[in-house]
Amino acid sequence: MTRISPDDVHAAARRLAGVAHRTPVLRSRTLDERVGATVLLKAEGYQRTGSFKFRGAFNRISAIPQADTARGVVAWSSGNHAQAVALAAALRGAPATIVMPEDAPASKVAATQGYGAEIVRYDRYHEDREEVGRKLVAEQGLTDVPPYDHPLIMAGQGTAALELVQEAGRLDVLLVCVGGGGLIAGCATAVKGLHPDTRVIGVEPAAGDDVKRSLEAGERVRIPIPRTIADGQQVDVPGALTFPVIRDLVDEIRLATDSQIVDAMRFLFERMKVVAEPSGACALAALLADPEPFGGLRVGVTLSGANVGVDRFVELLGPDPP
């Protein structure tokens, strides 16, 4: 199985029932007035481990045969997937090894270790994290849990959109942040399966527009590792499995600059008392930066994560952001 269907997302929802949190859908009168639309925010920062990643990680790990589970799992991640795999593995009794970049946020490294995982570091600008992870698979017999390029990962992530529509009803538009594409592939599958006319819009950091370029080229395009505050979206090429889903189901890709992302983080904190990490605020950033096309519509937005340390949060929102 390489592609996913709405049935796969519903199956993932059943596996996650009673394990993952059913995260809240947030509203703000101020936000609605500013955008001129009905805006519904799916707050994945309230998910276990602080991001949507737990959904896919648990869905994948729960399907691993027990004999393989006992040998352990390996994942590669800048932080959110790392934490998700570490917790999901612990819940399933599997040792976890996580390949993390040397410049990963300290708060995410500490949290990953706190869930009991072993950390292997690499240089994201000179080494290939997948090669490091695959070597561990070959040498130690571990089972890989990719951050996005796996059907069970995509299906698990799609449960976020499934819950949003189940609670909020039909959407005219859904905005989803895009890194490797697991979240938007799953969400687009879930939403289009229920309401085919819903437009799905992906949002990338302006410095990391690999998905936008790939769609324009009709094939996967690799770019240099993007320099952006949105560390969860520092991906250089769309996933081999996620890209066909994005190509078939996603209607548009928009870009958000780092300054627009900071503005969205500030809005969430000051007006809604919600903390979002840069990648978590990326989809909202595009909406706030250009609200006119969404006037009068019912707009869903994924707030994909809240894993940002206090010092980094203050640095980003301070008078002299990086």
N, C-alpha and C positions, 0 to 999 in steps of 0.2 A: 504494500500500500504506500503510495507516494502522495496522492491527492487526498483532500479531506472533503467531507460532505456535511450538511447540517446534522445528519444523524450522528456523526462522529462527535460533534460539539455537544449534542444532547447526552451521548454516552459519557462524555467527560464530566458533564454536570452531575450525573448520577454518581460517578466515582468520587467527586469532590464534595458531595452532599455530607454535611456534618463534619467535614475536615477543613475545608476552606471557609473563610468568612464570606457571607453575602454582603458585599460592601455597599455603603449608602449612595443614594443618588441625591446630590446637593443642588439647591436652587438659591438664587440671589436676585432680589428685585432690582438692585443696582446693576447687576450684570445684564439682566434682561433689558433694562432701559438703555444701557450703553450700547448693546448690540442691536437692539430693536427686534429681538427675537425671544422665543422661549428656549432657554439654555438649560440643559440637564447634564450635570457633571457626574461622571462615574468615578468615585473617589477611591482608586486602588491603593492609595497610601495607607488605607485602613485594612488592607489585606494582610495576612500573616507574612512576616518578613518585610512588610512595608512596600510591596509592589505587586503588580499582576503576575510576576514571574512564578509565584508559588503554584498557580493554577496548572501551568504546563509541566512544571517539574514533578509535581505529585502525580499528575496523570500519566506521565512517562514512567516514573519509577514504580508506581503501583502495578504496572503491566509487566515488569521484569520477573522472570521465573525465580523462584526462591533460591535455587542453587547459584544463580548468577548474582542475585542480591547479596548473598553472603560474602562473595568475593569483593564486592564494592563497586562504586560508580565513580566516574570522573566527569568533570565539566570544566568549561573555560568561560570566564566571565569577568567583566570589570567590577561587578559588585552585586547587582540585584539578583541575577540568575545564580550567582555563587551562593548567596544566602538562602535562596529558595531551595536549591539542590541540597545544601547542607541540612536544612530542616526536614525536607521531604525524605531524605535518606535516613535521618535519625528516626523519623516516625515509622519507617519501614524496616529498621534494624540493619541498614546497610552502611558500611564505612564509606566516607566520601573524600575524594581528593579534588581540589579545585585549583585550576591554573588561572592565576590572576596577574594582571600587569603590574610592573613595579610602581607605576604612578597611580594605582587605584586609590580612591579615597580611603583614608585611614579608618573612617567610621565603618565603611563597608567591609574592610578586611577584618576589623575587630569583631564585627557582628558574625561574619562567616566562621571565624575561629570559635566564637562563642557557641555556635551550634554544633561544634565538635569536629569540623572538617580539617583536614590537613591542607596547607597552602603550598603551592609550587609557584614561584614567581617567574615572570618573563618580561622582556623588553618589547612593548607593543609596536615600537617604531622600527625594530630590526629583526624580530622573530615572529613566526607564525604560530599563533596560539593553538590552532587546530593541529599542527604538526606536533607540538609539545604534548597535547592531549592524546593524539593517536599513538604516540610512542608509549605512553603509559598504558593504553589499552592493550597494545601488543606485548609489552614486557610483563605486565602484572595481571592480565586477564580481566581488566575492569570493563564495565559496561558504560558506554558513553551516553551522556545526557546533554545533547547539544542545546545551545541557548535559544535556537529558533528553528533550525532546519530539520525538523522531524514531525511527522504527521500527528503524533500524540501531543507534542508540545504545542503545535498550532491549534489543535482542537481544544486543549485545555485553556489556552489564552482566550479563545473565542467565547468561553463562558462568561467573560466580563460583559460583552455586548449582549449576550443572550439574557443575562439578568437585567441589564439596563432596559431592554425592550419589554421584558416581562413586567417590569415595575412601572415604566414610564409610558408605555404604549408606542405606537408607530412614530418613527422619526422621519423627517424630511431629509436630514443630513446627519452623518456621523463623522466626526473628526477624530483621527487616531494618530498618535505619534508613530514614527517609523524609524527603526534601526535596522536590524536584520530582516524584519518583516513578519515575525511570528505572530505578534499581536494583531496587526492589521489583516493578515491572512485569515486568522481564526475569526476575528470580528466581522470581516466582510462576508465570510462564509455563513456565519450565524445570522447576520442581519438580512442579507440578500435571500437567505432561505425562508425567512419569515415575511419579508416585505421587499420584493425585488426592485421596487422603484426608489428605495432609499439610496441616496447618493453617499458613497463612502469616499472621504478625502483623507489622504495621508499627509502628515506634516513632518518634514525633515529640518534639521539645522541648515541654515544657508551655506555653511562651510562644508556640509556633508551631504551633498545632493546626489548620491549614487543611484538611488531608486528613480529619481526624476530623469536623470541622464539615461538610465537603462531603459525606461519606458519610451523615451524619445528615440533611442537607437534600435529598439526592438530586441535587444539582447542585454545580458548582464554586463555592466560596465564597471570596471574597477577604478577607484580613485585613490589618491594618497590618504592615509589615515587622517581624518579631519581634525583640525585644531578648533575645538568648540568646548564651551562650558558644559554642554550636554553629554557627559561622559558615557551615559547609557546608549548613546546613538553614534558613538565613534566607530562606525562600521565602514569598511572600504568597498564592499560589494554586496548586493542583495543575495539572499540565500538561494541555492539551486532549486530547492523545493518551494520556498515562499514566493519567488519571483513569478512563476506561472500563475499562481493564485492572484497575486497583485495585478498582474497584466490583465487577467480575465475579469476581475471583480471590482477593482478600485477605479473610481471615476476620475480622480485628479490627485496630483501631488502639489502641495504648497510648501513654501519655505518660511522659516522664522529665524531672524538674526539673534545673536546672543543677547543684544540689548532688549529686543522684544520679549525674549524668554524671561529676562530679569523683570521686565515690566509686569508680565503675567504672574510671576512668583510674588511680586510685591502686591498686586491686586488681591490675589488669593489670601495672602497673610493679613493685609490691612483691612480688607472689606469682608472677608469670609472666615478669618481666623483659621485658615487651612495652610499647612506647610506642604510645599511641593519641591522636589528636586528639579534641576533644570530640565532633564528629559521629561519629567512628569508634567511640566507646565508647557511643553512645546506645542501641543495641539491647541491649547487655549491661546497661546501667544499669537498664532496665525489668525484666530478668530478676532481677537482684540485689535490686531494691527489692521485688519481689513474687514470690518463687519458688514459693509453695505450689501454684498451678495446674499447675505443670510437674513435680511430683513423680513420679518413676519413668519419665519419658518420655525419648526421645532427642531432644535439642534442638539444632538448628543455630543459630548466631548469626553474623551478618556483623560483623566488625571492619573498617569500610569504609575507613579511612585512618589514616595516622600523620604527617601533615604539620603538625606544631606545632613552633614554634621553641623553643629552650632557655629563653629568658627567659620566654616565655608559659607554657611547661610548669611552670616553677618557680613562677611567679605563681599559676597555678591550683591547684597542689598544696601551696602553702605554708600557713603558719599562718593567713593572712588572705586567703582567696581572694576575688576580686571578686564 
